[in-house]
């Protein structure tokens, strides 16, 4: 399993942007480049899974550390 590296506001923004793009896919049925809206699946998936492969590659982490 991938480590969680997406947290807080970053996660919320990814989910909102992803849902907005997917909604645009369904609402804009006559657009010539309609399939580009499906790019919204990427931020939606990374927001829901709380992990971003690109963040792992560059060593970025927006998830707060847990103190136990």
C-alpha positions in Angstrom: 0.0 0.0 0.0 1.2 3.5 -0.8 1.9 5.8 2.1 -0.5 8.7 2.7 1.0 11.9 1.5 -2.0 14.1 0.7 -3.9 15.7 3.6 -6.2 18.5 4.6 -7.0 21.3 2.2 -4.9 19.6 -0.6 -7.2 16.5 -0.4 -10.4 18.6 -0.4 -9.3 20.7 -3.4 -8.4 17.5 -5.3 -11.8 16.0 -4.7 -13.7 19.2 -5.6 -11.7 19.8 -8.7 -12.0 16.2 -9.8 -15.8 16.2 -9.3 -16.2 19.5 -11.1 -14.3 18.2 -14.1 -16.3 15.0 -14.2 -19.5 16.9 -13.9 -18.3 19.1 -16.8 -17.9 15.9 -18.9 -21.6 15.0 -18.4 -22.9 18.6 -18.7 -21.0 19.6 -21.8 -22.0 16.7 -24.1 -21.5 18.6 -27.4 -17.9 19.7 -26.8 -15.4 18.6 -29.4 -12.7 17.8 -26.7 -15.1 16.5 -24.1 -12.9 13.6 -23.2 -10.4 16.1 -21.6 -12.8 16.4 -18.7 -11.9 12.9 -17.8 -8.6 14.1 -16.5 -10.7 14.9 -13.4 -10.4 11.2 -12.5 -6.7 11.7 -11.5 -7.2 14.4 -8.8 -10.4 12.6 -7.6 -8.6 9.3 -7.2 -5.6 10.8 -5.5 -7.8 12.8 -3.2 -9.9 9.8 -2.2 -6.9 7.5 -1.7 -4.9 10.2 0.1 -1.8 9.3 -1.9 -0.1 11.0 -4.9 2.6 9.1 -6.9 4.1 12.4 -8.1 4.4 13.7 -4.5 6.3 10.4 -3.7 8.7 11.0 -6.5 9.5 14.6 -5.5 9.4 13.9 -1.7 6.5 16.2 -0.9 4.1 15.4 1.9 1.0 17.5 2.9 -0.4 15.0 5.3 0.2 16.0 8.9 2.4 13.7 11.0 0.8 11.7 13.7 2.2 11.9 17.2 1.7 8.8 19.2 
